[in-house]
């Protein structure tokens, strides 16, 4: 009875982990919406997306039946994540400027180009999968990597909290058909309306 219960708990936690992982993989959507609207990557950094591609590749390999049987939950979500992250990288490369401009959060003391949803989802994802690894036979590979992911995600959230007040919200510029900035139009109150 104990084995069946721990198996159900592990599966349930794995499904919850997949939902949180899906949120993690979808969290860059607002960033890429901004990149698409501005037709520029600005100071956004591609490293998180490159790392996530490598992460998904390794987890897909780890979940293969010849490496670790009964890991379908690990393979399915990381396969989907791999596809999403490759799409993000393609968009990033399409809009990246040759100069590769970057702004560091700690140097500028601004989180303007930091993605809080990515940090939050990373923290939740690490916590859920680390818990998953502890149920039944402890899976140290999942535990170590996701435990570290939880800790690093929590550090990102702390940094975001510290520098949040110094950040200004990003403004979306209006562009014409040739991707040139449109002039701002000020609305004046009508003085003599008939």
C-alpha positions in Angstrom: 0.0 0.0 0.0 2.9 2.4 0.9 4.5 1.9 -2.5 1.3 2.5 -4.4 0.6 5.7 -2.4 4.1 7.0 -2.9 3.8 6.2 -6.6 0.6 8.2 -6.9 2.1 11.0 -4.9 5.2 11.0 -7.1 3.0 11.0 -10.3 0.8 13.8 -9.0 3.8 15.9 -8.0 5.3 15.2 -11.4 2.2 16.4 -13.2 2.2 19.6 -11.0 5.9 19.9 -11.8 5.1 19.7 -15.5 2.5 22.5 -15.2 5.0 24.7 -13.3 7.6 23.9 -15.9 5.3 24.9 -18.7 4.8 28.2 -16.9 8.6 28.5 -16.7 9.0 27.9 -20.4 6.1 30.3 -21.2 7.4 33.0 -18.9 9.6 34.7 -21.5 6.6 35.5 -23.7 6.2 39.1 -22.4 9.9 39.7 -23.1 9.7 38.4 -26.6 6.5 40.4 -27.2 8.5 43.5 -26.2 11.4 42.5 -28.5 8.9 41.9 -31.4 7.2 45.3 -30.8 10.5 47.2 -30.6 12.1 45.1 -33.3 15.2 45.1 -31.1 16.6 42.9 -28.3 17.7 46.0 -26.4 19.7 44.9 -23.4 18.0 41.5 -23.0 20.5 38.7 -22.6 20.2 35.4 -24.5 22.1 33.3 -21.9 19.0 32.2 -20.0 17.5 30.8 -23.2 20.7 29.1 -24.3 21.1 27.5 -20.8 17.5 26.3 -20.9 18.0 24.7 -24.3 21.0 22.8 -22.9 19.1 22.0 -19.8 16.1 20.6 -21.8 18.4 18.5 -24.0 20.1 16.9 -21.0 16.8 16.2 -19.2 15.4 14.7 -22.4 18.4 12.4 -22.6 18.2 11.6 -18.9 14.5 10.6 -19.2 15.1 8.2 -22.1 14.0 4.7 -21.2 17.5 3.3 -21.8 18.9 5.8 -19.3 16.2 6.1 -16.6 13.0 4.0 -17.2 9.6 5.4 -16.2 10.6 9.1 -16.7 7.9 10.0 -19.2 7.0 13.2 -17.3 10.6 14.4 -17.5 10.9 13.7 -21.2 7.6 15.2 -22.3 7.9 18.6 -20.5 11.5 19.0 -21.5 10.8 18.1 -25.1 8.1 20.8 -25.2 10.5 23.2 -23.4 13.2 22.6 -25.9 11.0 23.5 -28.8 9.8 26.7 -27.1 13.3 27.8 -26.1 14.6 27.2 -29.7 11.8 29.4 -30.9 12.8 32.1 -28.4 16.4 31.9 -29.6 15.4 32.2 -33.2 13.4 35.3 -32.5 16.3 36.7 -30.4 18.8 36.1 -33.2 16.5 37.7 -35.8 16.2 40.9 -33.8 19.7 41.0 -32.3 21.9 44.0 -33.2 25.4 43.5 -34.3 26.7 45.5 -31.3 25.1 43.0 -28.8 24.2 45.7 -26.3 23.8 44.6 -22.7 23.0 46.2 -19.3 23.9 44.4 -16.1 21.4 44.5 -13.3 23.9 45.0 -10.5 26.0 47.6 -12.4 23.0 49.7 -13.3 21.0 48.8 -10.1 18.0 48.4 -12.4 15.8 45.4 -13.2 14.4 46.9 -16.3 15.7 44.1 -18.5 15.3 41.3 -15.9 12.3 39.0 -16.3 10.6 38.5 -13.0 8.2 35.8 -14.2 11.2 33.7 -15.4 12.8 34.0 -12.0 9.6 33.2 -10.1 8.8 30.2 -12.3 12.4 29.0 -12.0 12.1 29.1 -8.2 8.8 27.2 -8.2 10.0 24.7 -10.8 13.1 24.0 -8.7 11.1 23.5 -5.6 8.5 21.2 -7.2 11.0 19.0 -9.0 13.3 18.8 -5.9 10.3 17.6 -3.9 9.5 15.1 -6.7 13.0 13.7 -6.4 12.6 13.1 -2.7 9.5 10.9 -3.0 10.1 7.2 -3.1 13.7 6.3 -4.1 15.6 9.5 -3.9 16.8 10.6 -7.4 19.9 12.6 -6.7 20.3 13.9 -10.3 16.9 15.6 -10.2 17.4 16.7 -6.6 20.8 18.3 -7.0 20.1 20.2 -10.2 16.6 21.4 -9.2 17.7 22.1 -5.6 20.3 24.4 -7.1 17.7 25.8 -9.5 15.5 26.7 -6.5 18.4 28.4 -4.6 19.5 30.4 -7.7 15.9 31.3 -8.5 15.4 32.6 -5.0 18.6 34.6 -5.3 17.3 36.2 -8.5 14.0 37.1 -6.8 15.9 38.7 -3.9 18.0 40.7 -6.3 14.9 41.7 -8.2 13.3 42.9 -4.9 16.4 44.9 -3.9 16.7 46.8 -7.2 13.0 47.0 -8.2 12.5 50.6 -6.9 15.4 51.9 -9.0 13.8 50.6 -12.3 11.7 52.5 -14.7 9.1 50.6 -16.8 10.1 50.0 -20.4 8.2 52.1 -22.8 7.0 50.8 -26.1 7.7 53.1 -29.0 5.4 53.6 -31.9 7.1 52.6 -35.1 6.0 53.4 -38.7 6.1 50.9 -41.6 9.9 51.5 -42.0 10.6 50.8 -38.3 11.2 54.5 -37.7 10.1 56.1 -34.4 6.9 58.0 -34.8 6.7 61.5 -33.2 4.8 61.7 -30.0 1.5 63.5 -30.3 0.3 65.7 -27.4 -3.4 66.1 -27.0 -4.4 69.7 -26.4 -7.8 70.6 -24.9 -10.2 72.2 -27.3 -10.5 75.9 -26.4 -13.5 77.1 -28.5 -15.8 74.2 -29.2 -19.0 75.2 -31.1 
